[in-house]
């Protein structure tokens, strides 16, 4: 049995694992091995709808999204490549019951550096002339928001980390952690070899629960199937922004091919799924829902047609917020449970995990590591929005 060594092993080469490798390299930590069982970004990363917005009622999450936005805006300079970020703007609309909380949330977002404001319905009508705005009572606007490509972003993180000397091993399955007493000392690979390490970072997304359960570590993650529909609007829309509709609970974003991506914002009931065996397309009921919601909200579409569908899986925690945490074994860091937020906050996730690995705590006062500790679930101290929206509390 061969043995290798590293200062840090990252299990999982998806977006968050790649972001962590990049952030460690930015701090000069390059004795790092990333183990990815398939190829970089081959899991759920490529299924992300890629929305970029900082609209969160959890201030630390809003700050993380703001950090992510700064990186996406400078991607050409940082990575030397296009990561697919398109700065279309982001508009969110609410009905009368949610107006006060919208305004409170926008104010709290500004306190942590988010550039966001309330705009008039007439402004939104100019941005989205094909939309029926009658049911909305107020709108928030992020000029710097938009959408990106999680797969391209993961590739950029990985390429940058590799250029700095971090080893990224694809087609390398980690069988289990190697544990001595109450400390993780490395990983055992499927080929029987081991990699000894001082720190192991588990960034395995929807596969995290069974991986850690083998070591008696309980992470409260459920796997939810999320369906996405691509629509040809039947008319040229021009430069429309991402639109989050919290009245009929849907979101749409433009796509580089002139299509519209539709997603459902009603997440009150999860559709539990096996991430290794789930239906990779929208079902008939969801197609009917799409036609109803899109047709109602966007009567100005010419002759809209569904062009394609797909599905991905979210790793969902009880409070719909991630676990970015040390322990419970010494030398272990967990970065999982992203609950659909993972793309927009990925640069900040990488930096927070790097902080935990190097310093043991966050170096950004807006993003306290205690917010994302694993123990909060057992303690009953969930991380929840201060400004919940009726019907759409999960993702805000």
C-alpha positions in Angstrom: 0.0 0.0 0.0 1.6 3.2 -1.1 1.4 6.4 1.0 1.6 10.0 0.0 1.5 13.1 2.1 0.1 16.6 2.0 -0.5 19.4 4.4 -4.2 19.5 3.3 -6.4 17.1 1.4 -9.6 18.4 -0.2 -12.2 15.7 -0.8 -14.3 16.8 -3.8 -13.4 18.7 -6.9 -16.7 20.5 -7.4 -17.1 24.3 -7.2 -16.6 24.6 -3.5 -13.6 22.2 -3.4 -12.0 24.1 -6.3 -12.8 27.5 -4.7 -11.1 26.3 -1.5 -8.0 25.1 -3.4 -7.8 28.5 -5.1 -8.2 30.4 -1.9 -5.5 28.3 -0.1 -3.1 29.0 -3.0 -3.9 32.8 -2.7 -2.7 32.5 0.9 0.5 30.7 -0.2 -0.7 27.3 1.0 0.1 24.9 -1.9 1.0 21.6 -0.3 -2.6 20.6 -1.1 -4.1 17.7 -2.9 -7.7 17.8 -4.3 -9.2 14.3 -4.8 -12.1 14.2 -7.3 -13.7 10.9 -8.1 -14.6 12.0 -11.6 -13.5 15.3 -13.2 -13.5 18.9 -11.8 -17.1 20.1 -11.7 -18.6 16.9 -12.9 -21.1 16.5 -10.0 -23.9 19.0 -9.3 -21.7 22.1 -10.2 -22.8 22.1 -13.8 -26.5 21.9 -12.8 -26.4 25.3 -11.0 -28.8 28.0 -12.4 -26.0 30.4 -11.7 -27.9 33.4 -10.3 -25.7 36.1 -8.9 -27.5 38.2 -6.2 -26.6 39.5 -2.7 -30.3 39.6 -1.6 -30.2 37.8 1.7 -31.7 38.5 5.1 -28.8 36.6 6.7 -26.1 39.3 6.8 -23.2 37.0 6.7 -24.6 35.3 3.6 -25.2 38.7 2.0 -21.6 39.6 2.7 -20.4 36.3 1.2 -22.4 37.0 -1.9 -20.8 40.5 -2.1 -17.3 38.9 -1.9 -18.3 36.5 -4.6 -19.5 39.4 -6.8 -16.3 41.3 -6.5 -14.4 38.2 -7.7 -16.7 37.5 -10.6 -16.4 41.2 -11.7 -12.6 40.9 -11.8 -12.6 37.3 -13.2 -10.7 38.2 -16.4 -8.0 39.9 -14.3 -7.9 37.2 -11.6 -8.2 34.1 -13.7 -7.3 35.3 -17.2 -10.4 33.7 -18.6 -14.1 34.1 -19.1 -16.1 32.4 -16.3 -19.4 33.1 -18.0 -20.4 36.0 -15.7 -22.9 38.3 -17.3 -23.8 41.5 -15.3 -27.4 41.9 -16.4 -28.7 43.2 -13.1 -31.0 41.5 -10.6 -34.6 42.6 -9.7 -36.7 41.1 -7.0 -40.4 41.9 -6.6 -42.7 41.3 -3.7 -46.4 41.6 -2.8 -47.9 43.8 -0.1 -47.3 41.4 2.8 -43.5 41.5 2.2 -42.9 45.2 1.5 -41.6 46.0 5.0 -39.3 43.1 5.2 -38.0 43.8 1.7 -37.0 47.4 2.8 -35.5 46.1 6.0 -33.5 43.5 4.2 -32.2 46.0 1.6 -31.0 48.3 4.4 -29.3 45.4 6.2 -27.6 44.3 3.0 -26.3 47.8 2.5 -24.8 47.7 6.0 -22.5 44.8 4.9 -21.5 46.4 1.6 -24.1 45.3 -0.8 -25.0 47.8 -3.5 -28.8 47.5 -3.6 -31.8 49.8 -3.6 -35.6 50.0 -4.1 -36.7 51.1 -7.5 -40.1 52.1 -8.9 -42.5 49.9 -10.8 -42.0 52.2 -13.8 -38.2 51.4 -13.7 -39.0 47.7 -13.7 -41.4 48.1 -16.6 -38.5 49.6 -18.6 -36.3 46.7 -17.7 -38.9 44.0 -18.3 -41.5 45.4 -20.8 -43.0 41.9 -21.4 -43.9 41.4 -17.7 -47.2 41.9 -15.9 -46.1 43.9 -12.8 -49.6 44.6 -11.5 -49.4 42.2 -8.5 -46.2 43.7 -7.1 -46.0 46.2 -4.3 -42.3 46.9 -4.2 -39.0 46.0 -6.0 -35.4 45.7 -5.0 -32.6 46.3 -7.6 -29.0 45.2 -7.7 -27.3 46.8 -10.7 -24.3 44.6 -10.3 -26.2 41.3 -10.1 -26.6 38.8 -13.0 -25.8 35.2 -13.7 -22.7 33.1 -14.3 -21.6 29.6 -15.2 -20.7 27.5 -12.2 -18.9 24.8 -14.3 -16.6 27.4 -16.0 -16.0 29.0 -12.7 -14.9 25.7 -11.1 -12.5 25.2 -14.0 -11.0 28.6 -13.5 -10.6 28.0 -9.7 -8.9 24.7 -10.4 -6.7 26.0 -13.2 -5.5 28.8 -11.0 -4.8 26.5 -8.1 -3.0 24.1 -10.3 -0.8 26.8 -11.7 0.2 27.7 -8.2 1.3 24.2 -7.5 -1.7 22.5 -5.9 -2.2 18.9 -7.0 -5.6 18.1 -8.5 -6.2 14.4 -8.9 -9.1 13.5 -11.0 -10.6 10.0 -11.2 -9.4 9.6 -7.6 -12.1 8.3 -5.3 -11.7 8.8 -1.5 -13.0 5.7 0.2 -13.0 7.1 3.8 -11.2 9.3 6.2 -8.2 7.9 8.1 -8.8 8.5 11.8 -6.5 8.0 14.8 -8.3 8.6 18.1 -10.2 11.8 17.7 -8.1 13.2 14.9 -8.3 12.9 11.1 -4.8 12.0 9.8 -5.6 11.6 6.1 -7.7 9.7 3.6 -7.9 6.2 2.2 -8.3 6.0 -1.6 -10.3 3.4 -3.4 -7.1 2.0 -4.9 -5.9 1.2 -1.4 -3.4 3.9 -1.1 -3.5 6.6 1.5 -2.7 10.3 1.7 -1.6 11.5 5.1 -2.5 15.1 5.9 -2.8 17.5 8.9 -6.2 18.7 7.6 -8.9 17.1 5.5 -11.6 19.3 4.0 -14.8 17.5 3.0 -16.5 19.3 0.1 -18.6 16.5 -1.2 -22.0 18.3 -1.6 -25.0 16.0 -1.9 -22.8 13.0 -1.1 -21.6 14.3 2.3 -24.1 12.7 4.6 -23.3 9.0 3.8 -19.6 9.8 3.5 -19.4 11.2 7.1 -22.0 8.9 8.5 -19.4 6.1 8.1 -17.4 7.8 10.8 -20.3 8.5 13.1 -20.6 12.1 12.1 -24.2 13.3 11.6 -24.7 16.1 9.1 -28.4 17.0 8.7 -28.4 17.2 4.9 -31.3 16.1 2.7 -31.0 15.8 -1.1 -33.6 17.8 -3.1 -34.2 17.5 -6.8 -34.5 20.9 -8.4 -36.0 21.1 -11.9 -35.0 23.7 -14.5 -36.8 24.6 -17.8 -35.3 26.5 -20.7 -37.7 28.6 -22.7 -37.6 30.3 -26.1 -39.6 33.5 -25.4 -40.7 33.8 -29.0 -39.5 37.4 -29.1 -36.2 39.2 -28.8 -36.1 40.4 -25.2 -33.0 42.6 -25.3 -30.9 43.1 -22.2 -33.3 42.0 -19.5 -32.1 41.4 -15.9 -32.6 38.4 -13.7 -36.1 38.6 -12.3 -37.0 37.0 -8.9 -40.8 37.0 -8.6 -41.8 36.5 -5.0 -45.4 36.8 -5.7 -45.9 33.8 -8.0 -42.6 32.2 -6.6 -40.5 31.8 -9.7 -37.3 33.2 -11.1 -36.1 33.7 -14.6 -32.8 34.7 -16.1 -31.7 35.4 -19.6 -29.2 33.0 -21.3 -26.5 33.8 -23.7 -28.4 32.0 -26.5 -31.4 34.3 -26.1 -33.4 31.8 -24.1 -34.9 32.2 -20.7 -34.0 29.9 -17.7 -37.0 29.2 -15.4 -36.8 28.0 -11.9 -39.4 27.5 -9.2 -39.0 29.5 -5.9 -41.6 27.5 -4.0 -39.5 25.2 -1.9 -41.9 24.6 0.9 -41.9 20.9 0.1 -38.7 19.0 -0.9 -38.6 16.4 -3.6 -36.2 14.0 -2.0 -33.8 12.2 -4.4 -30.9 9.9 -4.8 -28.1 12.0 -6.3 -26.7 9.0 -8.1 -30.1 8.0 -9.6 -32.6 10.8 -10.2 -34.7 12.0 -13.2 -32.5 14.4 -15.1 -35.4 16.3 -16.7 -38.5 18.2 -15.6 -41.6 16.0 -15.1 -45.1 16.8 -16.6 -46.4 18.5 -13.5 -43.5 20.8 -13.4 -43.9 21.6 -17.1 -47.5 22.5 -16.4 -46.4 24.7 -13.5 -43.8 26.4 -15.7 -46.3 27.2 -18.5 -48.8 28.6 -15.9 -46.3 30.7 -14.0 -44.4 32.0 -17.0 -47.6 32.6 -19.0 -49.1 34.6 -16.2 -46.1 36.7 -15.4 -44.9 37.4 -18.9 -47.9 37.8 -21.2 -45.7 39.9 -23.6 -43.7 36.8 -24.7 -44.5 36.2 -28.4 -45.0 32.5 -28.9 -43.0 30.9 -26.1 -41.8 27.3 -26.4 -40.0 25.0 -24.0 -36.6 24.1 -25.6 -35.1 21.8 -23.0 -35.2 20.8 -19.4 -32.8 19.3 -16.8 -32.6 18.7 -13.1 -29.9 18.9 -10.4 -29.8 18.3 -6.7 -29.4 20.6 -3.7 -27.8 19.5 -0.5 -30.3 21.1 1.9 -29.8 21.7 5.6 -32.7 22.4 8.1 -32.1 26.1 8.0 -31.3 26.3 4.2 -27.8 27.6 5.0 -24.4 26.0 4.6 -22.2 24.1 7.0 -18.7 25.6 6.8 -17.2 24.2 10.0 -14.3 22.6 11.8 -14.8 19.3 13.7 -16.1 17.3 15.2 -12.8 15.5 14.7 -9.6 17.4 15.0 -8.2 18.2 11.6 -11.6 17.9 9.8 -13.3 20.8 8.0 -16.7 20.4 6.4 -18.0 22.6 3.6 -21.4 21.3 2.5 -25.1 21.8 2.7 -25.1 24.8 0.4 -28.9 24.6 -0.2 -28.8 26.3 -3.6 -26.6 29.3 -2.5 -23.3 27.7 -3.5 -22.4 29.4 -6.7 -22.8 33.0 -5.8 -20.9 32.6 -2.5 -18.2 30.2 -3.7 -15.2 32.6 -3.6 -16.1 33.6 0.0 -16.6 29.9 0.9 -13.1 29.2 -0.4 -11.7 32.0 1.7 -13.6 31.1 4.8 -12.5 27.4 4.6 -8.9 28.6 4.0 -9.2 30.8 7.1 -10.4 27.9 9.1 -7.6 25.7 7.9 -4.9 28.3 8.5 -6.1 30.5 11.3 -9.0 28.5 12.9 -11.4 31.4 12.5 -12.7 33.8 9.9 -10.6 36.9 8.9 -13.7 38.8 7.6 -15.7 40.3 10.5 -18.8 40.4 8.3 -18.7 36.6 8.0 -18.3 35.0 11.5 -17.5 31.4 11.2 -19.8 30.7 14.1 -22.8 31.4 11.8 -22.0 28.3 9.8 -20.9 25.9 12.6 -22.1 22.3 12.4 -23.1 22.3 16.1 -25.9 24.9 15.5 -28.3 22.2 14.5 -27.8 20.1 17.7 -27.9 23.4 19.7 -31.2 24.4 18.1 -29.6 27.7 17.1 -30.5 27.8 13.4 -29.2 30.5 11.0 -32.4 32.0 9.7 -33.3 35.2 7.8 -34.2 38.2 10.0 -36.6 39.3 7.2 -38.6 36.3 6.1 -40.8 36.6 3.0 -44.2 34.9 3.1 -44.0 31.9 0.9 -40.3 32.2 0.1 -38.4 32.0 3.3 -36.1 29.1 2.4 -33.9 30.8 -0.1 -33.7 34.3 1.4 
